[in-house]
């Protein structure tokens, strides 16, 4: 028999250090008395654990804090995913009203920073903020029964970041993913910025290239009707691409084409209207024009010499706590733009596009940006970046996962979210899956039996695992959990596209398709009449790429492209919101 080797002193020291770190959790870094549970009935899980810093600092201070899910509910959803047959939903169910997500009577606001003065000590201010936050959570849970709220941020340190950014900024850029715009724009935030802070907000509808232009126009007008004093602009980091497939981005990088953005000039015009000449923004306008020339073929070699560097500032706690709520606007003739938004809305990509080069690392993991920092865009324009923050809402948790708000790697039960996605997209024609029960059926009989098969969420995950070759390490069975996570990431990235719609969109669809503003949105997205030709050519490139990288992956006929679940046809209205090109043939297993 082999005896276990005793732990060395180094291993014991490491275990003791890890134990202390787990006990400390995220106790606010400098303060060990910050509670990690603000309500005895709500356990909090901390996400994205980081190793300890050598200098003794707490590197986990700003990681995500979400409420733990009930184990019984998780097991119940797993059972449902195995048994419930998927049925295509009506077009009406894709329409979402912001009042359903953020009911005014449920108290789904944001915690306020309590009043303070420069005479207060730092510890006294922290304790006052902690008490205010506990009272906020207590009131929030008293109005909403357990399980009714979606996942939202429980880390007080992250809320403190938001308070400082709102106080420092003159104009607030609220960035949302246009596919799920109403999920990521809390009305309470808008009213807090405009009514209490007396500042202007600009709503940036990012990733506009992932939505059909008529839907973009519909969202702009819906939000304008709900928030009359809100300035709304559209933004895309990949104009000119039909739904910006990943393969097309890779091909562009291989050809040496620099990414260009559509929307910086619209943000500039909005800020010019808000500032009304009180800030000289001519340097910003010249920068946008210069960046546009650099993006042209051969323009970078001629203009790179005159480009000034970007000054970046990391803000310490001392700098943050000295910010004043009554700070004058446009101090010293400088416009400070605060950039806030939910995780995974593309906030870092917008910042990089505005600056003109990569200054913020981009990740699809929610909570990637840990603390706020500022960038001097020009001598008179400063950008202030805030970590992604999840506000409390009544959104369906499956939809919250598909919107990228909750980290996919932390989802205990991803199968019902996959089912939610498949009921709202023509997944069979896009993914070209074989039903698990037909894996051993001869090829000539599969096409006849495929249309009659009924799918569950578990079947979809198992079929995708079989197609991609995802196997468990020990028994070599289909790794269904990995397949489910893969499908969820495809939805977040836009390769299996789910776009929500404003109320009444289906009834007024024809009017949106002929709206006068449609040409402006089409020009922003870089779409032309030759879009269909580009899609066909891109399809051929994807086929070549698939054959070169994955020769054993046969491309089976999926039958009629309008076939959805179990042979049921989905109407053209649903298909128009999804990709017309199969983008999954270019995916490799590591993706």
Secondary structure as UniProt FT lines:
FT   HELIX           9..24
FT   TURN            40..41
FT   STRAND          44..46
FT   TURN            54..55
FT   TURN            59..62
FT   STRAND          65..67
FT   HELIX           71..83
FT   HELIX           91..94
FT   HELIX           98..101
FT   HELIX           104..106
FT   TURN            118..119
FT   HELIX           122..143
FT   TURN            146..147
FT   HELIX           156..168
FT   STRAND          171..177
FT   HELIX           178..183
FT   HELIX           187..191
FT   HELIX           192..196
FT   STRAND          200..206
FT   HELIX           208..210
FT   HELIX           213..226
FT   TURN            228..229
FT   STRAND          231..234
FT   TURN            239..240
FT   HELIX           246..254
FT   TURN            255..256
FT   HELIX           264..275
FT   TURN            276..277
FT   HELIX           282..295
FT   TURN            297..298
FT   HELIX           299..303
FT   HELIX           304..306
FT   STRAND          311..314
FT   HELIX           317..321
FT   TURN            325..326
FT   TURN            329..330
FT   HELIX           331..333
FT   STRAND          335..341
FT   TURN            343..344
FT   HELIX           347..355
FT   TURN            366..367
FT   STRAND          373..378
FT   TURN            379..380
FT   STRAND          381..385
FT   HELIX           397..402
FT   TURN            403..404
FT   HELIX           408..410
FT   HELIX           415..422
FT   TURN            423..424
FT   HELIX           427..431
FT   HELIX           436..438
FT   TURN            439..440
FT   HELIX           443..450
FT   TURN            451..452
FT   HELIX           457..468
FT   TURN            473..475
FT   HELIX           480..493
FT   TURN            503..508
FT   HELIX           509..513
FT   TURN            516..517
FT   HELIX           518..525
FT   TURN            529..530
FT   HELIX           531..549
FT   TURN            551..552
FT   TURN            561..562
FT   TURN            566..567
FT   HELIX           572..575
FT   TURN            576..577
FT   TURN            585..586
FT   TURN            589..590
//
